[in-house]
Amino acid sequence: MRTFITFLIVTAALLSSGCATNPVSGQQDFVMMSEQQEIALGRSADAQVRKQYKVYDNPALQSYVNRVGQNIARHSHRPNLNYHFTVLDSPEVNAFALPGGYVYITRGIMAYLNSEAELAAVLGHEIGHVTARHGVRQQSAAQAANIGISLASIFVPELNTQIGQNLTNLFGGALLSGYGREHELEADRLGAQYLARTDYDPQAMIRVIGVLKNQEAFDAVVARQEGREPSHYHGTFATHPDNDTRLQQVVGEASHLTVVNPVENKSEFLKETDGLAFEDSVDEGVVRNNKFMHPALGIALTFPPEWSVKNTPTQLIALSPKSDATIQLKIDDKPSGTVAEYVHRTIGNGTPVETLEIEKLHAAIGSANNTVLGIIYYDRKAFLVQCDAKTSAAIDAERTAMKTTIRSFHVLSAAERKQIKPLEIKLITARKGDTYAKLAQHSPLGKNAESYLRLINAQYPQGEPATGQTLKVIE
């Protein structure tokens, strides 16, 4: 076994001959592709990103983000790259970069920013990943691990044993370790430098990470409501950024580039994001007051009023107030048999089935164990409204609500389809006596509206608007 370990170490040493000068540090990095290959990789990956995400259809906003991004890129360590900045039509709170200068920011994260300086911080951080070649270095490390292990498996018989496989996994993991927090900190450090070079306040980087940590704290509250695990928006920082010593240090390194009158451009940014779509995309259906409407499918479904409804590109699901029951909408594009036969195939042949018409459509409802299933045939598709509970007591308590939801299935008229609009950010001026609780009363955001309003206005968790303050609300 000692021979095996020695072979892997020697193989890794040989592979390390593929080095290049890092554009940021000036030191030698292990990379296995040229800059032209890096650009080609980014171009290819960009095509895949555009298949997965839609580009946000707002030319003015795209131009604004590109203008800010290009200005920062010109002051980076790789100003000669051809950078591409794209706003994606996604409610996700996210931004990311590909090798070769491809940078993406979602409309989801833009809703929670409040100045051009904060936008510049997000873009600067992603540019930092590009200039330091983080993606290239990660891919090279992964490639080296795979090559080394493949070569070793030919010459070292022990690799064919379970112990050998465990060791190769461990060694590969060791090669790839250290690409989390260190790369994020380096991107923050570089982003802060680029902010200062373009006359923005480097401390905007701290504020943006604070936005992400507030998102994390809010999502923990919502996750408890929905009975799920919370999301992590910036998991490399365990504490709030104000208390993270390393983060303060790396951003503070830009202090020697002190900007006398830093650019904030809050009003300019807010004007650019006035009308920005918030949360659901109409293409994926929208939820208003627990009524789901999908213009492309031409259907609507109303969930119980106290239930939490989550609409994502991959699923539509509602959770009961006690988190002990769910209702989920599914679609079968090629159903066969009658609606009653469909129910029997899905939850059991002995299931009692009620056949009915819903808006003159063939439908059936069946119950088995802790499940109530509704099937509606429409437009050559089967729409499954599947209701599940954790216990028999829960299914008994929610059975009426579940059946009411199934019977609420509605075919949208042409006029109704045209009336479905996305939620949008609108700007208002706070009046004397305005509070987020009062503004939340007229918000379409449901029971968490007050927290949402504080988040998008950078006053989470307990801030209140000041008279005359420009506020973002959702309409």
N, C-alpha and C positions, 0 to 999 in steps of 0.2 A: 504493500500500500504506500510505503514511503516513495517507491519509484513513481507511482501514479501522481502523487502530489508534486514531486520534483518536476515531472514532465509538464504538468499544467503551468507551473511557475515559469519554466523555461519558455513554453509556448507563448505565454503572455508577454514575456520579455522580448521575444522575437517580434510579436505583433506591434509592440510599442514603437517600432521603428517608423511607423506611419505617423509622423508628427508634423505639426505646422505651427507657425507663430500666431498666438492669440491676438486678435486686433485690439483687445482692451488692455490686457496685461503685458503684452510684448514677450511673454514666456512661451515655451513650447507646450502645445497641447497634443494629446493623442487623438487624431482624427483620421478617418479613412475615406475622405472625399474632398475634392477640390471645391473652390468657391463656385465654379460653374456647375458642378454636380449638385452642390447645395441649392443653387437657384433652380435647377431643373427639378429637384426633389420638392421644393416648395411649390413650384408651378403645378406639378402633378397632384400634390396633396390639396392645393387650392381647388382644383376641379372636384375633388371628393367632398370638400367642405360645402361647396355650392350645390351638390346633390343632396346633402343632408339638411342644409339650412337654406331658406330663402333669403335673398338680399332685400333689405328693407326698402320699400318703394317710396323714397323721399329724396329726390335728387339734391334739393337744397341742403338737407342735413348731411347727406353723403359728402357733398362738396365741402361743407364746414369741417367735418371730422377729418377729411383728407388734408385740408389746409393746415389745421392744427398739427396733425401728425407729420406732414412733410416738413414743417418748420422745425419740429423737434429733431427729426431724422437728420436734417442738414447739420445739426450741432452734435451729432453722435460720433462714435469712433469709426463708423462705417458709412460716411455720408454719400459714397459713390454707388451704393446699392440702389436698385430701383424698387422703392417701397410701395406697397399697396395697402390702403386702409379701407376697411369695409364694415359697414353697420349691418348686422344680421337681424332678420325679423324673428327674434326669439325672445320670449319673456324670461329666459334664464338670466341670472345675474352672473355674467361671465365676460371674460376677454381672454384672448390667447394669441399666440404667434406661431408661425411656421418658419422653418429655415428659409433663408433667402429674402426675407423682408416682407412677408405676408402677415398682416396684423388685422385682427378681427375684434370688434366690440359689439355686444348685443344691445338692442334697444332696452332690454331688461335692466342692465346695469346703468344705462344712461338716465333712466327714470329716477335713480337714487342719487345722482350727482347734482351738484348745485352751483358749479362755476366752470368756466373754461380751464382754470388752473387744475381742477380735479380731473377733468377730461384729459388734460395734458399729462397728468400724473399716471393715469391708467395706460395711455399710449406710450409714455416714456418707459414705464416698467416693461411693457411688451417689447419695445425696441431694444431695451437692455438684454432681454433674452436672445434677440437676434444678433446684436453686436458681439456678445460674449460667446456666440455659437453654441448655446446650451443644447439645442435640439440636435445639432450635428455631433456634439460630444457624447450625448446619450446614445444616439444611434450607433456611433462608432464603438462605444463600450459594449453595447449589446451584441454587435456584430463580432467583436473580438471574443467575447465569451462563447458565442456559438461556434466560431471557427476553432477556438482552442479545444472546446469539449468534443467537437466532431473529430478533430485530429487525434485527440487522446483516446477516443473510443475505438479507433482503428488499431492503435499500438498497445493499449493497456487493457488486457482481458478483464481486470477487476471492474471496469466500468459496466460490464454486463450484469453485475450483481446489484441487489437492492441497495447495499451499502454504498457501492460506487455511484449509483444514481443520486443518492442523498448528498454525497460529497460534491458531485458536479453542480447540483442545484445550489449548494451552499457557496461554492466558489464563484459561480455565476452571479449570485446575489451580492457577494463581496465586491465584485468588479463594478456593479451598478449602484452600490450604496453611495450616499452622500450627494445625490442629485435633487434632494428636496429642499430643505430649509436653506442650504448654502447657496443654491442657485437663485432662490427667491430673494434672499438678502442681497445677493450681488445685483440682481435686476432692480431691486429697490434703490441700491446705492447708485447704480448707473442712471436710473431714471431721475433721481434727485439731482445728479450732476447736469443732466440734459435740461431739466426744468430751469436750473439756475442760469445755464448758458442761453436760454431763450427768454429770460426775464420773468419767469414764474417763480413763485416761492417754493423752495424745495419741501417745505413742511406740508404742502398739498399732498405729498406722498403719504404722510402719516394720517391725514384726514381721510384719504380714500380707503386705507386699510381699516380705519375706524368705521367707515360706512359698511365694509364687509363684515366686521365683527358685530356690528349692530344687527345686520341681517341674520347673522348666526344666532344671536340671542333671541331675536324675534321668532326665527324658525323653530327654536327649541320650544317656545310657548305653543306655536301652532302644531308642532309634532305631538305634543302631549294631548292636544285636543283631538288629533286625528289618529292617535294610537300608533305612531310610526317612529322610526329613528330620525333624529334631526339631521339637517344637512350641514356641511362644513364649507364655508365660503373662502376661508383663508386659513386652512388647517395648520400651516407652518408656524402660526403664532398662537400659543396657548392662552395668552392673556390679552387684554386690550392693548393696542399699540402704544398708548401713552405710557404703559408700564413695561414695555419690552426693551431692555437695555441694549441688546445687539441692534435692534432696528433703529433705536435712537442714535446709536453710534454711526451706523452706515449712512443714514440720511444726514447726520450732522457733519459728515466729511465734506459735504457740499457747501459748508458754511463759509469757506474761504472765497467762494464765488458769490458773496453777498450781493443781493439785488436791492438797490436803494428803494425803488418804487415798484414792487413786484406787480405783474399783471394778474388780475383776478378775473375780470370780465364776467361777473356774475349775471348782470342783466342781459348781456349778449347771449350767454349760454341759455338762460331761461327762455329768451325769445325764440331761439333755435329749436328748443324742445317743446314749445307750446304746440299742442296738437299731437304729440308723440303717443302712439298706441301703447296701452298699458295692459299687462297680463295677457289674456287670451287673444289669439289671432282669429279673425273671422273665418279663415280657411279651416280652422280646427274646431269650429263651433264656439259659441259663447254661453256663459252662464249669467243669467240676470234673475236675482231674487229666487234662486234655486231652480229656475227653469232653464234647461239646456236647449239651445236652438242651433241647428246646423244647416246653413243655407244650401250647401252643396248636396247634402243628403236629402234635404227638404223635410226634415222631421224635427219634432220637439218632444221633450219629456220633462215632467215636473216632479222634482224630488220633495220629500217631506220638509216643511219649513225650518225645523230645528237641526236638520242634518247638515254636515259639512260636505261640500261638493268639490272635487278636485278634477280638473280637466287638463290633460296633458296630450301631447301628440300621439301617445301610445295607448292611453286608456281614459275612460270616464268612470269615476267611482264616487259614491257617496257613503259617508260614515255616520252611523247613528250617534246621538248625543252621549251615550254611555260607551261608545266605541266597541259595542258588542255585536254589531250587525252592519252589513254592507249591501249596497245595490250597485251593480255594474252593468253597463250597456256594452253588448258585443254584437258583431255583425258577421253573418255567414253569407258570402256572395253566391254560393251555389247550394241552396237548400233542396232537400228532396222529401217527398211524401207530404202528408197533411200536417197541419200544425199539431194535432194530437199525437201523431206518430213521432214528430220531432221531439215533443216533450218526453215521450216514453223512451226514445233512444238516448236522451240526454240524462235523465235522472231516474230511469227504471221503468220496466214494463208494467209493474203492478201499481203505478202511480195513478191516483184518481185525477182526472183531467176535466176542467171546465172549458168547453169551447164557446166562443162568443165572437161578436163583431165589434171592432173598435174603429169608428169612422168608416164603416162598411168594409173594413179589412178583416181577413181571416186571422183569428187570434186564439190562443189557448193559454190557460194557467194551470200549472200543476204543482203539487207539494210533495216533498219526500224528505224525511228526517228533518234537518235544519235548513232546508232550501225551499224557496218559492221561485218558480221559473215561469216567466211570461214569454211567449213567442208570438211575434206579429209578422205576417208576410206583407211586404210592401216593395214595390219596384224591383221585383224578382230577387229580393234579398230576404233573409230571415233576421229580424232584429230580436236579440235575446236580452231580456231584462232579468238578470240573475240576482236573486236576493239570498244572502247567506247569513246565518247567525252562529255565534259560538256555542250557544246552549239552546235547549228546547224552550226554556223560559223566555229567552230573548226572541226566539222566532214567534212564540205565541204573543208576546207583547207588541211586536212590530208587524205582524202579519197583515193587519188592516192597512197600515201605511204602505207596506210593500205592494199590495194589490192595487191600492189607489194610484201608486206611481205607474204600475203597468198599464192601468186603464187610462192614464193621462197621455199616452202616446198620441201625438197629433201630427198630421200632415200640414206643412206650412203652405199657405197660399203664395202666389207670386208677389203680392203686395207685402206680405209678412217678410219674405226673404229680403226684399229691398230695404226694409226698415231696420234690419239687423246691422248695427254699427259697432265697431270696437270701442272699448273704453279709451278715453283720451285724457292726457294731461291738459288742464286749462289753468291760466294764471288769473289770480284775483288779488286785490289789495285788502289786507286785513283791516277790519273796522274795529273801533273800540268795543271791547266786550267779547270779541270773537275768541272762541276756544276750539281746540280740536274735537272736543266732545260735541260741541254744537255743530261744527262742520260735518262731523261723522253722521249726524242724524239724517242728512240729505245725500249721503254717499251711497253709491251702488256696490260698495265693497264688502257689505255684510258686517258680521259681528266684530271683525278685527279692523274695521275702517279707521278707528282712531289711531291705532298703532301704525297702520299703513301711511296715514297722513303725516304723522310725526317722522316716519322714516324718510319719506320722499322730500321732506323739508329740513332734514338734518337736525331734528329736535327730539329724537328718540333717546330715552324712553318717556321722559316727563316734561319736556319743554312745551311752551305755549307761544303762540304768535304775538308779535308786538304790533301795535297800531301802526298802520302804514306799510307794514312789511309785505313784499310780494310773495304770495304763497302759491304753491302748486296744489290743485285739487283734482279729483278724478270725476269725470262726467261721462 
